[in-house]
């Protein structure tokens, strides 16, 4: 979480069922958007791909989602003031035990002074506290 570096989000991917999920992959984006009060940003169709083609057994694993555009000082300052949010959105796809293709949409965002302070502390190798993500449009929709 530094000026000139692309933002990275570590996410836990969880299989809530009993059978494994096969050929797990993700299409996603990570980006900063300015906040317009009362109007969520229009999120473009995600294009970044993580094709792990792994099997996810019941439980969870984690993955890193990395944005395409480096953070600017303006991005960080706007998030600190609550005028911009860091968004992670996309779809996770897999094949179920019956070989049917499935997908789950995700959309989360975070902003504010506390978030920025914790990320700065983490970047410096200092202990940091948790912060909460908010759920965006269509989060958790599954097919």
Long-range contacts (C-beta under 8 A, 24 or more apart in sequence): 1-71, 1-76, 1-119, 1-120, 1-122, 1-123, 2-71, 2-123, 3-70, 3-71, 3-72, 3-73, 3-76, 4-70, 4-71, 5-70, 5-71, 6-30, 6-66, 6-67, 6-68, 6-69, 6-70, 6-71, 7-31, 7-32, 7-66, 7-67, 7-71, 7-86, 8-64, 8-65, 8-66, 8-67, 9-64, 9-65, 9-66, 9-86, 9-88, 10-62, 10-63, 10-64, 10-65, 11-62, 11-63, 11-64, 11-65, 11-88, 12-60, 12-61, 12-62, 13-56, 13-60, 13-61, 13-62, 13-63, 13-92, 14-59, 14-60, 15-56, 15-57, 15-58, 15-59, 15-60, 16-58, 17-58, 18-58, 19-58, 19-96, 19-97, 20-55, 20-56, 20-57, 20-58, 20-97, 21-55, 21-56, 21-94, 21-95, 21-96, 21-102, 22-55, 22-94, 22-95, 22-96, 23-53, 23-54, 23-55, 23-93, 23-94, 23-95, 24-52, 24-53, 24-54, 24-55, 24-56, 24-92, 24-93, 24-94, 25-49, 25-50, 25-51, 25-52, 25-53, 25-92, 25-93, 25-94, 26-50, 26-52, 26-63, 26-65, 26-90, 26-91, 26-92, 26-93, 27-90, 27-91, 27-93, 28-65, 28-88, 28-89, 28-90, 28-91, 28-106, 29-67, 29-68, 29-87, 29-88, 29-89, 29-90, 30-65, 30-66, 30-67, 30-68, 30-86, 30-87, 30-88, 31-67, 31-68, 31-69, 31-86, 31-87, 32-69, 32-71, 32-75, 32-78, 32-79, 32-84, 32-85, 32-86, 32-87, 33-84, 33-85, 33-87, 34-78, 34-83, 34-84, 35-82, 35-83, 35-84, 35-85, 35-111, 40-136, 40-137, 41-85, 41-87, 43-87, 43-89, 43-107, 43-136, 43-137, 46-89, 46-90, 46-91, 48-90, 56-94, 65-90, 76-116, 79-111, 79-112, 79-115, 79-116, 80-112, 80-113, 80-116, 81-113, 82-111, 82-112, 82-113, 84-111, 85-109, 85-110, 85-111, 86-110, 86-111, 86-115, 87-136, 89-136, 102-142, 102-143, 103-142, 103-143, 104-140, 104-141, 104-142, 104-143, 105-138, 105-139, 105-140, 105-141, 105-142, 106-139, 106-140, 107-135, 107-136, 107-137, 107-138, 107-139, 108-133, 108-134, 108-135, 108-136, 108-139, 109-133, 109-134, 109-136, 110-134
